[in-house]
């Protein structure tokens, strides 16, 4: 009798487990295009924001292939649905699937052959929030809700495609393709050199000769102590460069202690704007600005005044602020940061305010007291 009861309990537990597994993930989109997912028996989490990529967009994928394999890929004209299903079971930055980039020079080190995918329809991709674990358990829910892929967190150009219908038109890139379709965004010296090594016939092309010379000059000028030249080069990169070139421009300023490029409100604005992302570029902007304000420069007050809406930067700047600003200016910025960053629950900012109060230095201007009381 006991053994029958035990077996009966096991069957009940198995049926409950199967029922839980059969439950679908709940998928909701709010009025800001943010995707919220609720797993079976778990809490709802923010998965990311939907981005629409229009029909006709070219996406790029680098892979290793022999000439025979490359020819077969080109003749196939599409990515095999069977291959995609196998890839979806693998792993990657945001789960398994077919990884592509909006930037033709991205990930050129991953192979010797580039496949170009032309979208035959508009697709929706989730720009992933940091920390989300993507994979096979979520793909059916995404596909059911018309989502074709997931964007990689650390860069806005890479994405993982899980929708076979989005991959029905592809070809292998050649030098002739790039003679007709010139690179549009500036990149780093290293990335450009690697790209050109894959298409050696482009070395004699006047456009690519001039493009390479321009990349070299900008990289040199950004490191210059000639302030106008450094500012002009930094501006050119941020207006016409890809994320990698912008990241390199920022990292070169603080890693080599060359701040001439970030001595102007316009270039600081570019760095402040870059902070809004959740990617490597945002991280480098944070580091560069935090290093910048530790130097005795006039631009620092402008950085302080515009830092109060970014928790990471504000936290990095607490020590420089404390030593470089008057009590009333420091108090005012902390007051503003407390207001703007309230939803972030900024402990370090609250602690800084408490320390000022204890030392009798808490002295926000009257206007701040009236607005934020």
N, C-alpha and C positions, 0 to 999 in steps of 0.2 A: 504493500500500500504506500509506504514512504517513497519507494522508488518511482511509483506512478505519479505521486504528487510532485516529486522533483522534476520528472520529465515534463509534466504539465506546466510547471513554472517556467522551465526552460523554453517551452513552446510559446508561452505568453510573452516572455522577454524578447524572443526572436521576432515575434509578430510586431511588438512595439518598435523594435529597432528597424524592421523593414518598413514600417509605416513612416517612421521618422525619415528614413532614407528616401522614401517615395515623395515626401513633401518637397515642394519646389521652393527655390529661393525667391523671395519677394523683391521685385525690381520696381523702383519708383523714380520718377524724374520731377524735380520741383520747378518753380517758375524761373529759376536762374540756370536751368539746364544742368543742375547737379544731380548725379545719380546716387541713390541710396539703396543699399542692398541689405536684406535681412535673411541670413542663413537659417535653415531649420533649427529651431531651439536655441538660437543665439541672438545677440543684440544687433540692431541695425547699425551699419557703418557707412560713412561717406566714401564712395568708391572713386569719384572723380567728376569731371565736367565733360559734357558732350561737345565735340568739335565736328563740324561737317566739312568734309574734304570734297571739293567739287569734281564732277565728271571731267575727264580730260587731263587731270593732274598726273604728272609723271613721278613715279616713286622708284627708288633704286636699291638694288640688293647685290652685294659682292659675294662671290663664292669661288671655291677652288674647282677647276675643271681642266681636262685635257682638251685639245682642239676638237677632237671628235665629240666629246660631251657637250662642249659649247655649241657646236653645230646642231646637235640633237635638241638642245634647249631652244635654240633659235627657231628651228623648224617646227617644234611643238606649238609655239605661239601662245601657250598658256601654262600656268602652273597646275600640275595634275592634282585633282581633288583627292586622290588616294595618297599622294605624297603629303598634301596638306594635313590630312587626317593623322598621318604618322608623326608629322612635325608637331601637331597640337598636343600630342601625348608627351612631348619632351619638356625641357625646361629652358628658361631664359630670364631676362630682366623682368618681364611681365608675363611669364608663362610660356608654354610652347606654341609655336606657330611659324609663320613666314615673316621674318623681320625685314623691313624696308625703311628708307629714309627719304625725306623731301630734298635732301642735299646730296647731289651726285658724288661729292668727294667724301662723304661720311663712310667710315668703316672700310676704306679702300684696302686697308691692311688685312682684311679678312679673306681676301682671295685675289685671283688674277683675272677673273671674268666678271663683268657687270651685267646683271639682268635688269632691264628697264620695264616697269609695269605701267601701262596707261589705264587709268580708271575708266571703265565703260559706263559708270553710273556714279551718282553722288553716294558717298559712304559716311557713316557716323562712327566716330572713334571716341572712346573715353580717354580723356587726358587724366591719367592715374594720379591719385593722391599718394604721397609717400607711405610706405609701410603696408600697402595692400598686397596680399598674396593671391596672384592670379594663376589659373590653371584649368585643367579639365573639368573640375567640379563646377566652375562658373561658366564655361563656354556655352552649354546649352541654354542657360538663362539669357546670356548676352545675345546669342543668335536669334532666339525667340522674340527678343525685343528690338530686332533690327540693328544691332550693333555689329560692325564688321571688324573691329579691332580695338587694341588698347595702346595708348601712347606711353612710351618709356618715361619714367619719372625724371631722370637726371638731364634730359634734353628734350626740347619740344619737336625735334626733327625726326626722331626714331619712333617707329610704331610696330606693333605685332599684329599682322592680319590673320584672322581666323575664318574669314568668309571666302569660300572658293569662287563665288560669283564676282568678287572684286578682282580676281586674278586671272581673268579670261583673255587678256590681251597683253602679251609680253614679247620682248625681243632682246637679243644680246647686243650691247653697245659696241660700237667700233669708232675708230678715229674719224671716219667720215661723218658719223652721227655728230660728234663734237665739233667738227669743222662747221657744220650747219647750225648746231645748237650750242652756242658759246656758254661757258660758265658765267653765271650772273653775279654770284656772291664771292667776295674776297674770302680767302681762307689763310691758314698759316703757311709759312715756308715749307715746313715738314710735310704737311698734308698735300700741298700743291706738287712738291717733288715726287711724292709717292704716286699721286694721280697720273702725272706725266710719264712715269716709268711704265705704266700700264698701256699707254697710248703713245709710243715713241714717235709715231709719224707726226704728232702735233708739235714737236720741237721746232720744226721749220716754219710753222704757221705764225705769221706776224702778230695775230691777236694774242696767242699764248705767250709769245716772246715778251710782248709789252705787258701782259697781265702778270707774268712772273717778275718782271723788273719792278712793277708797281708794288707787288707784295713785299719784295725785298726792301724797297725804299721806305715803305710804311713801317715795317718792323724796326728798321734802323732809327727812323725819326721819332717813334714813340719812346725810344730809350734816350733820346737826345736831351741835353740840358738847355737847348734852344727852345724857350717856352712857346713862341708862335708855331714853330715847326712841330713840336710834340703835340700841341693842342689840335692842330690841323690834321695830323696823322690819326690821332685818337678819334676825332670826329668822323673822318673818312671811314674808319673801320666800323664804328657803331652805326653809321648810316648805310653802309654797303657791304658789311661783312657777315659771315655766318656766326653761329654761336661760339664755335671753337676759336675763331679769330678774336672775338670780343673777350672771351675768357682769357686768352693769352695776353691781350693788351692790358687787361686789369692785373693779372698776376705779375707781369713784368714790372709794373709800377712799384709794388711793395716788395717783391722778392729781390729787386735790384736797387731799392731805395731811390728810384727815379720818379719824382712826383710832379715834374713840369707839366705832363699831360693832364694831370688832375688839379691844375691850379686855376681853373676857370669855371664859372657857374654852369656853362653849357655842358662841359664834360662831366662835371659832378652830377648834373641832372641825368645824364645817360647812366651813370653808375647807380643813382638812386632808383631810376626806373627799372634797372635790371634786378633790384632787390625783390621785386614783386613776384618773381617766379619761384618754383620749388626745385631748382635745378643747379647744376654746377656753376653756371654763369652767375646766379644769385649769390652763391657762396663766395665766389671770387670777388664780387662787388662788395660784399660785407667785409671781407678781409682787407681789401684795398682801402676802403673808406676808414676802417678802424685804424689802420696803420697811418693813413694820411693825417688824421687829426692829432696824432701824437707828435707831429712835426710842427715847429713854430711857423705857421703859415696863416695869412689873412683869410683864406678860403674856409678855414675851420669853422668860423661862426655860421657860415652858410650851411655847412654840413650839419652842425648841431641843430640849427633851426628846422631842418627838414628830416631829422632822424626820428622824430617822436612817434611816427606811425609804424615803425618796424621794430619789433621786440628784440630780435637778434642783434641788430645794429645798436639799438638803444642800450642794451646790456653791455655790449663791447665798449660803448662810449662813456659809461658811468665814471670810470676812473679819470679819463682825460677831462671830462666836464668838471669834475670835482676840483681839479687843480688849475684849470684854465679859465673858468668862468667866475664871475662875481656871484655872490650868494643869491641875489634877486634873479639873475638870469638863469642860474642853475635851478632854482626853485620853480621858475616859470616853466622851464622845459620838462621838469619832472611832473609838474601838475598836468601839462598837456599830454605827456606820455601816459599818465595814469588814466586820463579820460579816453584817449584814442585806443588804448590797449586793454581796456577793462575786461573784454571777453577773454583775453589771454591769461588773466589772473597773474600779472607780472610781479612775482615775489621780490625780485631784485630791485625793482623800482619802488615798491612799497617800503622795502628795507632802507633804501637810500633816503626816502622822505623821513622815515622814523629817525634815522641818524642825524639828519639836519635839525629836526625838531629838538632832539636831545641836546644838541650843541648850541641851540638858540640861533641857528642860522637859517631857519625856515622862513623865507621872506618873499612869497610870491607877490607880484605886482597886484594892485587893487583890481585891475580889470580881470585878471585870472581868477581872483577870489569871487568876483561877481558872476563870472561865466560858469565856473566849475563847482561852486559851492553846493 
